Structure formats: structure tokens, C-alpha cells
Amino acid sequence: AASEGAVTAIMPGKIIRVLVVEGEQVAEGDIVCILEAMKMENELKAPRAGIIAEIHVKAGQDVEMGTVLVEIE
């Protein structure tokens, strides 16, 4: 189960860019990665402020809906 600080894929697609690094401080609403799906780029944002604990994906990786991409603690 994804934690409340998890950023998950909103639909199947490909990660185009990861805009954060582990240990980085983020604010609620900061863009953490870009997911390309159905020829559109979707900005995935931090659900809360915190520190990037873990990044589970890299640019170019295909993901399924619901995949945990980044965890914020």
C-alpha cells in the first residue's frame, strides 16, 4: 500500500524526467516527475511537504497505473 507521502503513477505511461533527488526538501505541490501518457506530459506533484526518501523510477522507465514513483517522508 502506498503511504500518504507516495507519488504514484496516475495512469500507465513512461517516466520522461525525474526532477528531484533523494534527500531533497520539497514543498506540497512541487513537481517531482513528468509522466508521458497518451502523448501528453503529466506533471506529478508532491502530495505534501517533506524530504525525498526514495526514488523508485528513472527517466525512460515504463510504469503501470498506481506504481509508487517517489516517496516523501
ABEGO torsion letter per residue (X at the ends): XBBAABBBBABBEBBABBABBBGBBBBBGBBABBBBBGGBBBBBBBABBEBBABBABBBGBBBBBGBBABBBX
